[in-house]
């Protein structure tokens, strides 16, 4: 993939010396960035290639982007263990690198549990997709130059994201896309990853529960096996088992009868460790040990 990316940019720009300098980045470092660089390769060759050309369209710009990720220590972070969209991460890193003023504005409005002009809001009409851009979003976008406007729109513009009555975000999107910043605080997590290199722990990610439930549905694991694993131990607090049961129940229609029966048996066995209810009306929250 990296040879193809370098060759493509070399041929299109005649940047032989740049290609040579780019090739000096250690192969193991490039491998550690492969999740992000695969997305970069797709963007450079995709339908919006002309939009990304001013940002990543030659090897100097690409090398600067790679160096920025190394400074952010993103080569040490495994995207596969978090709820991060590589596409959104690339766009936010480009904003941080090329438009620091725009990035600082997003950071100021959308961290410390704030929700500002950029992140999507819930609408008032329950019959619709119930998502909308914040008041002032369109006016803010108009103040940006073309490349910044494109990046901000790709990240936050509801029309560009194409969430509507017929295509509503599922839970996986709600827990991973940077446009959402309520509940699991997706956007804030991206910003802190880029600025502070801090990321949510495994039990705070939706991916942990999604993968555990998927393994049960496919027959690779049992409910007993999941609950008995260290990640779901009550020694770490109630959150992991509470969230696991919630995700499993939401996907219970995919269980085969023997799997459903095993889940019920495990739940019955676990009932003595759970209170009858907790604040907010939720049940199944494990009692602290």
N, C-alpha and C positions, 0 to 999 in steps of 0.2 A: 504494500500500500504506500509506504513512504517513497520507494523508488518511483512508483507511478506518479505520485504527487510532485516530487522533485522534477522528474522528466517533463511532466506536463507544463509546469511553470517555466522551466528552462526553455523549452521549445517556443512557448508563447511570448516570452519576454527577452529571449537571448541573454539571459543572466548567468553566464557560465561561471564567473567568479563567485557570485552569490550562491550558486548551487554548490560550489566547492566548499564555501564556508558553512553552508547549511548542513552538508554531509559530515562535518566535523563534530556535530552533536553526537555524543555516545549512543550507540545502538540500544543499550539497555535503558537509557533515559527515554528515548523515543518509544520503546516498547511500553514503558510505564505510563506514557501519555497516549497510548494507542486508542483508548476509548474516546478521548476528545479529538485526536487527530483523524480518526475515521470520519467523524462528523464534519471536520474541516474539509476533508477531501470531497465529501458529498456536497457540501455547500459550494465549493469552488466549481464543481462540475454540474451543479443542479440548475433548476429553472431561474433561480435568483442569482446566478453567477455574476451578472453585471452589477448587482447591488453589492456583492461582497468584493468585487474587484478593487474598489478604492481602499478596502480594509485589509484584504489578504491576497491581492492579485499579483504580487511578485514575491520573490524569495526574501528580499529584505524585510518586507512587512510580515511574512510568515515567520521568519527567524525571530523578529521582535516579539511576535505573539508567543512563540515557544519560550523565549527567555522570560517573558512576563509570567507565564504559567510556572516556570521553574522558581522564580522569585516568590510566587505565591505558595510554593511547595506542593502544587497540585500533582506532581509526579509521585508524591508519597501517599496520595489519597486514592483509595480504591472506590471508584464510582459505583461499582457493583454492590457495595454494602450500604448504600444510602439511597434516599428518595430524590435523586437529582437527575433531571433530564440533561444529557450532554449537549443537546441543541441549545437549550436555554442557558446553560453554563457558558458555552462559547460566546453567545450574544452578550452576556453580562461581562465577561472578561474583555471583550472588544470595547464595550462602553467604558470600562474601568481604564483601559489602555489608551483609547483614542479620545474619549470625552470625559475626562475626570470630573469636570464640573457637573455634568449630567449625572454621573454615578454618585457624586457626593450628595446631590439633591435627593436621589432615590434613597440613599443610605439614611439621610437625615429624616425623611418622611416615613420610612418603612421599618425602622428598627426600634428596639426598646418597647415592643408591643404596640407600636403605632401603626396606623393604616392610613396612607396618604392618597395622593392624586393618581399614583400609578397602578396599584393593585386593584383587581376587580372587586366590585361591591355586589351585595345582594339586592335585587329589585324588590318592589313592593307587590307585584302582581304574581301570585302563586300559580296562575294558569300559564305563565310564560317560563322561559328557561331560568328566570330569576337571577340573571347575572347582568351587570351593566358596568360600563366604565364610569369612573367617578366624575362628578361635576368639575370642570376645569381641565380634564384630560385633553380634549380636542384642542383647546386654546394653548395648552402647554406644548403639545406636539408641533403646532404651527410655528413656534419660536425656534425650532431646531433646524439645523442644516439637513440636507437630504439623507446622508448616511446615518446620522444620529436618529433622525425621524424613522428611518427604516428599521433600525435595531430596536427602538422603543416600541414601534408598532408590532414587530414580530414577537416581542415579549408580552405586551400588555393590551394591544388593541383587540377588542372583542370580535370585530369583524374579521381581522386577520387570523385570529385563533379559531374562528368558525364554530364556536359554541353557540348553539341555538336550540329551538324547540325540538328539532329533529336530530341534533347531534349534541347531546349534553355530556359533560365530563363525567366519567365514572370515578369511583373512589380512588383508583390508582392515579388518575390525572389530578384529582383534587389534592392528593397528597404529594405530588411531585412537580407540577408545573409552577414556574416562578410567578405567574400572574396571580396566584392565590396567596393571601397573607393573613388569613384568620384561622383559628383552630390550630393546625399544626405549624403555622408560621413558615410556610415554604420559602417565600421571598427573603425573609429575614435570615433563614438558614443559608441560602445562597450567598447573601451579602457577607455574613460572618465567615463563611468558608473562604471567600476571596480575600477579605481584609484581615481576618484573624487566624485563618486556617483552623477553625473550630467547626465541628460537625456534630449532629445529634448522635447519641449512643444507639446501639443496635435496637434496644427495646423501645426507643422513641421513633423508630422508622416503621412505616407501613410495610416495607418490603419483607421484613422478618416474618410477619404474620401471613402475608400473601404467599410467600414461598412455603411456609409450614403447611398451610391449608392446601396449597396446590399439590404438595407431596402426599398428603393424606388422600386427596381425591384421585391421584394417579396410582395409589397403592404402594408407593415407595416407603411411606411411614404410616404408623398408627397414631391415634390420639394419645394412647398410653405412652408411646415412645416420645412424642413431642412434649407432653407434660412432664415426663421424667428427665428431660434433658436439662443441662445446666442453665441455658438461656432462659428457660421458663420456670426455674425453681423459685419457690416462694421466698427463698433467702434474699432474693433481689427485690422483694416488694411485690405488691399485688398487680401492678400494671400489665405485665406480660401475659398472665393467664386471663385477666379480664379482657384484654384486647384480642387475644387468641380466640376466646369463645365468641366474641362479637363477630369477628371475621368469619369464623366457621359457620355460625348460624346464618349469616347473610349469604353464604354459599352452600347451605345444606341441601338445596335442590339438586346439586351435582353429585351428592353421595349415593353410593350403592346401598341397598338395604343392610348388608352386613356391616358396612362402615357406619351407617346411621345408628345401628344397634350398639356398636362398640362405643360410639360417641356418647350415647345415652347412658350406657353402663359406667363410663368414666365420669360423666357428670354426676351421676347418683353417688358414686364413691367419693367425689370431691365436695359434695354439698355440705358435709360437716365442717369443712374448712372455710366456707363462705358465709357471710352474714345474710340475713333475709333481704336486706336492702341497704343502700348507701345513699348519701346525699345526692339529690338530683333524680332519684327514682330508679337508678341503675341497680341491677342485681348482678350476681355472679362475681362480684369483686372479692378476691380471696382475703380472708382474715390475715392480718400481719402476724408473723410468728413471734 
